[in-house]
Amino acid sequence: MIKAYAAFKAGSELQPFEYDPGPLRASDVEIKIEHCGICHSDLSMLNNEWGMSTYPLVPGHEIVGSIAAIGENAKHLSLNQKVGLGWHSGYCMTCDTCTTGDHNLCASAEQTIVNRHGGFADKIRAHAASVIPLPNEIDAQSAGPLFCGGITVFNPLIQFNIKPTDNVAVIGIGGLGHIALQFLKAWGCHVTAFTSSPSKKNDALAFGANMVLDPNNTQELNAASGQFDFILSTVNVKLDWNALINTLRPKGRLHFVGATLAPLDLSVFPLILRQRSISGSPVGSPTNIKKMLDFAVRHKITPNIETFHFSKANAAIARLASGQAKYRIILSHD
Amino acid sequence: MIKAYAAFKAGSELQPFEYDPGPLRASDVEIKIEHCGICHSDLSMLNNEWGMSTYPLVPGHEIVGSIAAIGENAKHLSLNQKVGLGWHSGYCMTCDTCTTGDHNLCASAEQTIVNRHGGFADKIRAHAASVIPLPNEIDAQSAGPLFCGGITVFNPLIQFNIKPTDNVAVIGIGGLGHIALQFLKAWGCHVTAFTSSPSKKNDALAFGANMVLDPNNTQELNAASGQFDFILSTVNVKLDWNALINTLRPKGRLHFVGATLAPLDLSVFPLILRQRSISGSPVGSPTNIKKMLDFAVRHKITPNIETFHFSKANAAIARLASGQAKYRIILSHD
């Protein structure tokens, strides 16, 4: 039996919950969980904000642990090896996106906390292709958020060929944004942090921002007109997207990784006149997760964490919901 | 004096109008106009739909003629040479977009019918860099629309690296769309035409479409889910953009060259989950206009035209406004 923490209906507190994972599939491994980050997506799923939650719901998809059992076909991993698991716990491996290396866009990908049980538990099973070895040099306790928040902000730098000479900006300095600032600084870019929280300004500068702007300050946005090659939005609130698009250079891109629910209400003229793009992306492929881990090791990039024991999961969730966490919360078994 | 046809206020008919162009600037040439296409942008400017019209307004920015006078610095053109002129009649030549070959994105570019007089005239002046030699093999009478409508739909194929293996679609089979279908067929793509006019279906197939769909037919859109690498929208009406985005493959792009005035009201989730992009672009650079002309010659691509004498400009405009023109109207002096 796997010992977990589950919500039994939308919005309710987590309670201890056990389930039988059945026989280990040939393609899967079992991970003994040591740490698990909490992501905003866990909150959204707990509250069924996306209409796809099933209960009992075990959250948790920023998992670090060690291999406890190996299916007969999962030959590239070894017992006791340190690994991480993120939003995806399996891919079809045969569709065009999988066979071209874009497993993260696989329409049949298994999602760690959707219609299956996640990482607020002592163990978890997953398809071995989605389980990524953790480099020895990485601190295991703080590494979990790299497997969802981290790869979500790292992947666009690969996908859109961001250059060290680019002038870039990050909207929102939270769980994702504080990692994005570190990656972009190490990438060699000029980095602007957009935050409406004056209290986060010094942190943003410490994480690598060259300057800090308020996305709700019209005067600051006007002064930044036509400046950015790339803006990465990590927030899920509605902002004045047209004013932000106006801060893009010709051929600039406003890219969404934050799951903002309100429609984008974009004017088409500012896109046409300056050949600007709008886009979005989810997490990343196994290969890009490995690239990210290697980059994080070389540049000593780590999420800033607060830690709670797994038995205090409800308090940890309340802390995340308060918006006060700096900047990612980790649950640990010890 | 230059003899032209001008509207003296928004929405009024054209009347004969003369103006003195002054001394020829060193960087400019004078073109003796033979033919001029009529573009929807001429209508929008005549009616001041974009709030930037000044009167008297001489429309016309799909111009073909021959060089009648050459400024002392315009050494790459020669007297009597056949040339074309489109939406841009000059560039600053020194900004970052100009010096990297993206003259069409120059923020100070001169626009042929904005705050100056266009091609419904016997002559016109323009900065020599914006005046493009017409290949001998091209039919002069029907070539004008290539310099605005043509380059507007050709340029994105260059900018976004469209591949012959791509599955592409064109929304709107009008002045721009009927040229886009021809370019994309010659590009080697599988081409779908989106039109809500059943009467245009056979024409769309003749221009190169492999199939025709109705953008307002939910069933047809659902059946095309996840199919297209690239959709080019040439219309200025509001469609169900989210339903159209759903027909894009992972990493697909919905690209706007039609100046739709209504905001795009896009959901961000379909962009994030499949890494899709939305973008826009205006005309093209001088180099890409030359590439287009060469491509049009090699593939025998020509706009389908109806012709009017310049003295019938008001009738020609009424014909365009009726939506019945098939597919581009040309004014000619003879």
Interface residues (C-beta under 8 A of the other chain):
Chain A: T97 D102 L105 A107 Q159 G226 P250 K251 R253 F256 V257 A259 T260 L261 P263 L264 D265 L266 S267 V268 F269 L271 I272 L273 R274 Q275 R276 S277 I278 S279 G280 S281 P282
Chain B: T97 D102 L105 A107 Q159 G226 P250 K251 R253 F256 V257 A259 T260 L261 P263 L264 D265 L266 S267 V268 F269 L271 I272 L273 R274 Q275 R276 S277 I278 S279 G280 S281 P282
